Amino acid sequence: MSPLKLILLASALLGASGIPALFGKRRSPVGQQLAVVLLLVGSGMGLYGVARALVSPAPVTMELAWLLPVGAFSVAVDAVSAIFLVPVFVLPALGAIYGLGYWPQRQHPGNGRKLSFAYGVLAGAMALVTVARDGILFLIAWEVMAVAAFFVATTEDREPAVRRAGWIYLVATHVGTLCLIALFALWQRTTGSFAWSPLSPAMAGQQPGGVTALFLLALVGFGFKAGIMPLHVWLPGAHANAPSHVSAVMSGVMLKMGIYGIVRVAGWLPVGPAWWGGLLLGVGALTAVLGILFANAQRDIKRLLAYSSIENIGIMILGIGLAVLGRTVGRADLVWLGLAGCLLHVWNHALFKGLLFFAAGAVVHETGTRDIEQMGGLARRMPRTAAVFLLGVVAISALPPLNGFVSEWLLYMGFFRSLSPVDGSIWHLTGFGAVALALTGALAAVCFCKVHGAVFLGAARSEAASDGHDPDFRLAGPMAVLAGGCVLVGFLPICVMPILDGAVQSWTGAPVAGVVAWREIAPLGWIPWLAAFLVIAVAGIVGFLIPAVCGATPRRTGTWDCGYARPTARMQYTGSSFGQSVTEIFAWVLWPRAHRPRIQALFPRVRGFEQSVPDVMLDRLATPVFQFAERILMRLRFLQQGRIQVYVVYFLAAVLTLLLLGAWLQS
């Protein structure tokens, strides 16, 4: 069986995995267990197909006739598709195992079956999105993915906050879909077909405006799904309110479908002007910096991780922008480093963000709260969870020796090379990209130092954090697998370089860098030595401290208590106080809301200080606009007459208007 048929069969198995759960009893775990088995079988089959596709000398294609009057069932898999298929077949399978302990059917009879069904449909649709080579087929798979994501994100639809987040997601994703419909309509008008394949270079000269419109429609349409700023309004609420294993899949995999679309269109369009790459670099820098700034200001641990996903999407967009700019100026090294850094970060983000969402879910499962300020001291009761969360923190902060460092290092090398005298015409476009990436890395370290310290260190701040224990193997197993992936890519990045090289060659349609060339462009042989040195150094420090600490005679003595006679957990740093300095520095961007009580008496009553950082785009722009539109539209309710004759008149008026508009455009 060909690799493509294996992948299609795997997609079908994933999509159908939740059907047995629909026919099971409300409290029976059998349906959920069958869904997990089918997901595992389908994922294993899909990964085998991906592995065979990666070693194939040419893309594998297949086209079948179907009943629709337009388009065709045209699918293909190449190295770029394979890169994005790996998270599709890994993370949902691990999330399904995680869900057995986190969201068991027996404890969730009201929504467990719906979740199992929609979860499988989401995974299968994402696999089909990455292999579709026809615009109509792509849009069908895209819409199935969008609707399935709505149902998994609104699993607890009895909660008002969940329903609100779900409706915001549905509106935002369909605005993006409208842009994609326009994209493929213009694509068909330009090429005469819905076939999704590279455009000829001659079209850039014949229809420069049309090619630019395709680029901009793709950036906006796919940008809604990816969550780039300021099109991210749906993302924080949807990820925060979904079950944790669903949040991991949405963040680690579904957002990458937007990145996949941008990568595809950027590679298949003819070489464009330099401002295309500059625009992508600007959008990536804005998304990365603002994403981590808003993450730093959050109290909800899952909402914080959601904003951090926006930051990482920005890093990927920076890589695409560098590759597009390198393509414009004919710099193969910039193309390789930019695209390889982006694609490797697709894998890396799936690994460490899946790990962090799984670990955060374990914490929420044990404490019953997502509020970081109500946690603390959990490392004593959940040491294994604290350890894997710390590993994820190091990885997402792009610190060696873990995987996040490698992909960002490729981008740094690309930005540094763009400043060389070989071609100094683009330094003004790439210079701020390097600065934005450096600022993002520093802010990420501050943000996740705050999270780990406030959640796992210190003393418990509430009764909810006083109890709890490490989860069982159903939750711990998937976390261990993802942690192992972070370590493997971080210690041995050279193993994935040939895969990335094949993807870059597939994207450009020509061998911009062969085996020898990528070793010259991206010499990474020193990274395993650095990793070994860091491991030995840390092991030596720990080995020295443990005997000294354990062998010392404990002494009890009073500590300096700053004048407080009875120190309590309230006197330690909270997450908000730790990140307050960053929030104040960037208050002109974040627009925080603070409630400061006025202290007038010498012995005032108990008062509270509260500060929140709402989403500027959603709460201060989108929501007021929609509320204004609602007030205006309510005044037009008289148009709803409830009579079919009136609606026929409306229909005829709309058709006549469209005909006149079409005639005017053709003239």
Secondary structure as UniProt FT lines:
FT   HELIX           3..16
FT   TURN            17..18
FT   HELIX           19..22
FT   TURN            26..27
FT   HELIX           30..54
FT   STRAND          60..64
FT   STRAND          73..77
FT   HELIX           79..102
FT   TURN            105..107
FT   TURN            109..111
FT   HELIX           112..131
FT   HELIX           135..153
FT   TURN            154..158
FT   HELIX           160..191
FT   HELIX           202..206
FT   HELIX           208..226
FT   TURN            229..230
FT   TURN            233..234
FT   HELIX           235..241
FT   HELIX           244..249
FT   HELIX           250..254
FT   HELIX           255..268
FT   HELIX           274..296
FT   HELIX           301..329
FT   HELIX           332..367
FT   HELIX           372..374
FT   TURN            378..381
FT   HELIX           383..396
FT   TURN            397..398
FT   TURN            400..401
FT   HELIX           403..418
FT   TURN            421..422
FT   HELIX           424..426
FT   HELIX           427..456
FT   HELIX           463..465
FT   HELIX           473..491
FT   HELIX           493..495
FT   HELIX           497..508
FT   HELIX           515..521
FT   HELIX           526..551
FT   TURN            562..563
FT   HELIX           569..571
FT   HELIX           575..578
FT   HELIX           580..585
FT   HELIX           587..590
FT   STRAND          593..595
FT   STRAND          610..612
FT   HELIX           616..617
FT   HELIX           618..622
FT   HELIX           623..634
FT   TURN            635..636
FT   HELIX           637..639
FT   HELIX           644..666
//
